[in-house]
């Protein structure tokens, strides 16, 4: 019996004709957006997001205003429930403990926990890390996926079948589901990776049982490493990555997706699975993979990493679409919201430097620093663009994961196991406020026509 791919190959000419027809009949003139004022990508002309609602969960600040109400670019600031991310990170780091679990509590419930509340919340997460009986064997190992994010989305939807009360959207039930998903995402991601490398890459399969006593970052490193071992600094750095990726306002694509789907009053698993699918895209959660691939390309093609002229020349080739993937993009440089700085990148860079020293990778860290310095001026010279572009969190996160010896396939799932806390917080906010179903408008611009009998069509 022929596979569907075989059928496609055998009819490739036919499908190519259909593709050309679809391309031709779906093309929209970009000038229409300018002439009509339509908000392409729900963006204003200056690139900022169109205001469609209000939130108490997270806030991104990239502009201030002068006396005339004009926007002025400013150093980036990120707030979780009104607490600035820099203050939050420095606070728990000064107390020499991990912060991701505390951030999850803050995002879900709106305030910082006291010592007893945090302890009870950690214990609840720990008890929920183990997947339901038969889940690993039947849902992960029997149907492996070459992409862990697709497997993760499927796993989330499958959780519906293991939930005795999946459709109840009462606050208490959704909070239960949210806590369970936050606890299970790292386990699902780790097991999904093990299944992938075993069945697709013919590597040994090992499945470790989650440890309820460990923090989320410690537990994840425990799950993905054959010997379960990790250093104190490694766990600290991964914890920081989880904290920095947990939330980024309601307007980022995956969180907005979660809110859009939630607004239909569907179940938690449908909303979160949709957000996973959104995050998978290379323009969103998959960006750090592109950064890593770009950096590997630069390392191979620039002989002297300390030669700024040689670096500038190669960066220019990338921007001119003459090198790397020929898109003209410098991955990890620039952000849709932040203007003068991304506070997450600043915090992660500090820890990346510390980890690079432990791993004896200071030379590679210095290469990242050089590109951070040179890329904006090269971009400006070539594109005649005076805007300030700065590194975003993806620029350093891929390097951090590489130093942690985390496989490339897990970069985006790590993002997901962090951001699921923000998704759930926004889902709860959407449910609590019981807003209208989210439904933006599209203006139809095709010329009207009449039905043509089949025999008369060319």
C-alpha positions, 0 to 999 in steps of 0.5 A: 500500500502506498504511503501518502508521501508516495501518492504526493510524489507520484502526483507532484506536477498536479500538486505544483499546479495547485500550489501556484493557483493557491499562491496567485489567488491568495496574494494580498497587496501590502499597499492595502494595509497602508491605504486602509489603516488595517493593522497587519499582525495586530500591529500599529504603524510603529510596531507596537501591539494594538490595544485590545484589552487589559491585564494584571498578569504581566507588563512589558515596557519599552517606551516612555512619553514626553509632555506631548504624548510622543513615545520615547524609547527607553531601557526595557522593563518587564513586570510579573504582577507588578513586580519588576523582573530584575527585582524579583530575580535579585530577590530570590538569588540573594536568598540563594534559592531557586525562583521558578516555583515562586514565579508560578505561584505569583502568576497564578494567584497574583501575590508572592507566597509566604514561606508556608504557602510556597512550601505547600505549593512546591510539594503540590508540584512535586507530587504531580510530576509523575504522569498517570499510569500507562501514560508514558508507555501508551501516549509517549513511547508507542507514538514517538514524534520527531519534533518534541513540541508536536508530541507535547501538544498531543500529550496535553490534549491526551491529558483530557482523557485522564482527567475525571472532570475535564470540562469544568471551567470553575476557577478551582478546577482550572487551577487544579488543571493548571498546577498539574500541567505546570508540574507535568510539562518537564516530564512530558518534554523529557520523556518525549525527547527520550522516545525521539532519540530512541526510535529515530536516532537509535540511541539507548532509552532511559526513563528516570522517575521524577523526584518530588524533592527537587526544584523544577530545573533540578528535576529536568536535568535529573530526567534528561541526563543518563547519570542524573547529575548536574552542578549547582550552577547548572541548576541555577542557570536553568532556573533563571531561564525558566523564570525569564520565559514564564511570562511576557504580557498578553500580546505575545503570540502563544499567550494571545492564542491561549486567550483567544481559545479560552474566550470560546469557553473551551476546556483547559487542555484545548487552550494550552495545546493551541498555545504549544502549537503557536510557540513552536514556530521559529518566529516565536519560541523556536527563535533560540534554535535559529540563533544557535544555528546562526552562531555555529555558521559564524564560528565555521566561517570566521577564522579569527573570532577576535578580529572585529573587521572579519566579524563585521564582514561576515555579519554584513553577508548575513544581512545582505542575504549572502550567508547562513540561511539567506533571509537577511535576519540576524537571529536574536538581535532586535525585538518586536517590543523592546527598544533600548534593551531586553531586561531578560537578556541582561540578566541571562548574560550575567549568568551565561558569563558565570557558566562559561567560566565553569565550562571553560567556554569564555572564548565563545562567550566573548564571541557572543559579546562581540556580535552583540556589540557589532551587529547593530552598527552593521545593520544600521550601515547596510539598511540605513536604519537609525533604530537601535536594535539590541539582543533579546533573550533568545540571543543568549538562551541558546548558548546557555542551553548548549553549555548545559549540554541540553539537546537542540530538540529541547530548546523550545520545549523548555520555553513551553515548560516555563511559559505554561505558567503564564498561559494558565495565568492569562487563561484564568484572567480571561475566565474570571472576567468572562469577556466576549469571544475574541473575534477580530475582523477581516475585510474581503477584497475579492472581486465578486463573480457569478457561478460558471457551469462546469462545462464552460470553465477553462 
